[in-house]
Amino acid sequence: MAEQRKVAVVTGASSGIGRQTALALARRGYRVVLAARREDRLVAVAAACRDAGGEARAVVADVACQDQVESLVAAAAEQFGRLDVMVNNAGRGLRARVHETTDRQMRAIFDVNYFGVFYGCVAAARVMARTRGGHIFNVSSVIGKRGVPFNGAYCATKAAICGLSDALRVEMKPYGVRVTCVCPALTRTEFFDVMEARTPRSGSRFARLRGRMSAATVGRKIAETVGKSTPELVFTAGGRFLTMLAAVSPRLTDALMGVYRDELARDAAQI
């Protein structure tokens, strides 16, 4: 009897890191359940996953709604009889100074970036605890390890994901479930194009560095890490340096971030 294909659920799968992760898992023969709000994009990604050698099912879902996330995970486990991988990737951005961020904006970004991950963790952990195995990936960011100016709300959500992942990883060890926090650096996706912004970014060094990392690199690494006891994925030397420097010398890190802040402020003044 042939071995049953493994099953993965990927949120935010219609583009960027989610799409590339789904494709990387499909190439490894996974049955991939794709979730996002844009049905037309999901259908296209599902077709690409099938072409890559996997099976795929597209499910329109909003991760900010707990009942939709729970239904997504439960349906995947029920239909295929197992759940091996959960990739909590869906997210949104907000570019604004902290004191200019409204309560509505802060709650909206937490609803998607943090609570969407939390709901996915809860739903997947319940299934995986029963089956005594699985791997949960929570996509955070290197700036969840060290906040940067003009991104306070976004950084707060990503820092919360890091803390949640640390706690969940230890809690799930007795059940044989692994948890990995994924911390990409600047990644080439449409994320920056659709980000809600109250401060311009135009020609800043931030914008010029956007192409440094591909979403495919992140997706491949996630797929390669399945089943490994890897607490955290930080992808670049710069990301690792920033994380280490922030831990060793917060004051020096603040000074470096001040240079970045000043550049953005000059950029804004020219528009």
Residue pairs with C-beta under 8 A, 6 or more apart in sequence:
4 81
4 82
5 29
5 30
5 31
5 54
5 55
5 80
6 29
6 30
6 31
6 82
6 84
6 85
7 30
7 31
7 32
7 33
7 76
7 77
7 80
7 82
7 83
7 84
7 85
8 22
8 25
8 30
8 31
8 32
8 33
8 84
8 85
8 86
8 87
9 32
9 33
9 35
9 72
9 73
9 76
9 83
9 85
9 86
9 87
9 120
9 124
10 18
10 21
10 22
10 25
10 32
10 33
10 34
10 35
10 87
10 89
11 18
11 35
11 36
11 61
11 63
11 69
11 72
11 87
11 88
11 89
11 90
11 116
11 120
12 18
12 35
12 36
12 63
12 89
12 90
12 91
12 139
13 19
13 21
13 22
13 32
13 34
13 35
13 36
13 42
13 45
13 89
14 34
14 36
14 37
14 38
14 41
14 42
14 45
15 36
15 41
15 189
15 190
16 187
16 189
16 190
16 191
16 215
17 89
17 139
17 184
17 187
17 189
17 215
17 218
17 219
18 34
18 36
18 87
18 89
18 90
19 45
19 48
19 215
19 219
20 214
20 215
20 216
20 218
20 219
20 220
21 87
21 89
21 137
21 218
21 219
21 222
21 223
22 32
22 34
22 45
22 49
22 56
22 219
23 45
23 48
23 49
23 52
23 216
23 219
24 216
24 219
24 220
24 222
24 223
25 32
25 49
25 54
25 85
25 223
25 226
26 32
26 48
26 49
26 50
26 52
26 53
26 54
26 55
26 56
27 52
27 53
27 54
27 223
28 54
28 223
29 53
29 54
30 54
30 55
30 84
30 85
31 54
31 55
31 56
31 57
31 80
32 46
32 49
32 54
32 55
32 56
32 57
33 56
33 57
33 59
33 72
33 75
33 76
34 42
34 45
34 46
34 49
34 56
34 57
34 58
34 59
35 42
35 59
35 60
35 61
35 63
35 72
35 90
36 42
36 60
36 61
36 90
37 60
37 61
37 62
38 60
39 58
39 60
42 58
42 59
42 60
43 58
45 56
45 58
46 56
46 57
46 58
47 56
49 55
49 56
50 56
57 76
57 79
59 72
59 75
61 68
61 69
61 71
61 72
62 68
63 69
63 88
63 90
63 112
63 115
63 116
63 117
63 119
63 120
64 111
64 112
64 115
64 116
66 115
66 119
69 116
69 119
69 120
69 123
70 119
70 122
70 123
72 123
73 83
73 86
73 120
73 123
73 124
73 127
74 123
74 127
76 83
77 83
77 127
82 131
83 124
83 127
83 128
83 131
83 134
84 133
84 134
84 135
84 226
85 134
85 135
85 136
85 137
85 226
86 120
86 121
86 123
86 124
86 128
86 134
86 135
86 136
86 137
87 137
87 139
87 222
88 116
88 117
88 120
88 121
88 136
88 137
88 138
88 139
89 137
89 139
90 112
90 116
91 112
91 113
91 116
91 139
91 157
91 191
92 108
92 109
92 112
92 113
92 194
92 195
92 196
93 109
93 151
93 154
93 191
93 192
93 194
93 195
93 196
94 101
94 105
94 109
94 151
94 153
94 154
94 195
94 196
94 197
95 150
95 151
95 154
95 195
95 196
95 197
95 198
95 199
95 201
96 105
96 150
96 152
96 153
96 196
96 197
96 198
96 199
97 149
97 150
97 152
97 198
97 199
98 152
98 153
100 198
101 152
101 153
101 198
105 153
105 196
106 153
106 156
109 153
109 154
109 157
110 153
110 156
110 157
110 160
113 154
113 157
113 158
113 161
114 157
114 160
114 161
114 164
117 138
117 139
117 161
117 164
118 164
120 136
120 138
121 136
121 138
121 164
121 168
124 134
124 136
125 136
125 168
125 172
125 177
127 134
128 134
128 136
128 172
128 175
128 177
129 172
129 175
129 177
132 175
132 176
133 175
133 176
133 177
134 176
134 177
134 178
135 177
135 178
135 179
135 180
135 225
135 226
135 227
136 168
136 172
136 177
136 178
136 179
136 180
137 179
137 180
137 182
137 222
137 225
138 161
138 164
138 165
138 179
138 180
138 181
138 182
139 161
139 182
139 184
140 158
140 159
140 161
140 162
140 165
140 181
140 182
140 183
141 154
141 155
141 158
141 183
141 184
141 185
142 183
142 184
142 185
142 234
142 235
142 236
142 239
142 242
142 243
143 151
143 154
143 155
143 158
144 155
144 157
144 158
144 159
144 160
144 161
144 162
144 183
145 159
145 162
145 183
145 234
145 239
145 242
145 243
145 246
146 242
146 243
146 245
146 246
146 253
147 155
147 156
147 159
148 155
148 257
148 260
149 257
149 260
149 261
149 264
150 199
150 261
150 264
161 181
162 181
162 183
165 179
165 180
165 181
165 232
166 181
166 231
168 179
169 178
169 179
169 180
169 181
169 231
172 178
172 179
178 227
178 228
178 229
178 230
179 231
180 222
180 225
180 230
180 231
180 232
180 233
181 231
181 232
181 233
182 218
182 222
182 232
182 233
183 232
183 233
183 234
183 235
183 239
183 243
184 213
184 218
184 235
184 239
185 212
185 213
185 235
185 236
185 238
185 239
186 206
186 209
186 210
186 212
186 213
187 213
187 214
187 215
187 218
188 210
188 211
188 212
188 213
188 214
188 215
189 215
192 201
192 207
192 210
199 264
199 268
200 267
200 268
200 271
201 207
201 264
201 267
202 267
202 270
202 271
203 267
204 263
204 264
204 267
205 260
205 263
206 260
206 264
212 236
213 235
213 236
217 235
218 235
221 233
221 235
222 233
225 233
234 240
234 243
242 253
245 252
245 253
245 256
246 253
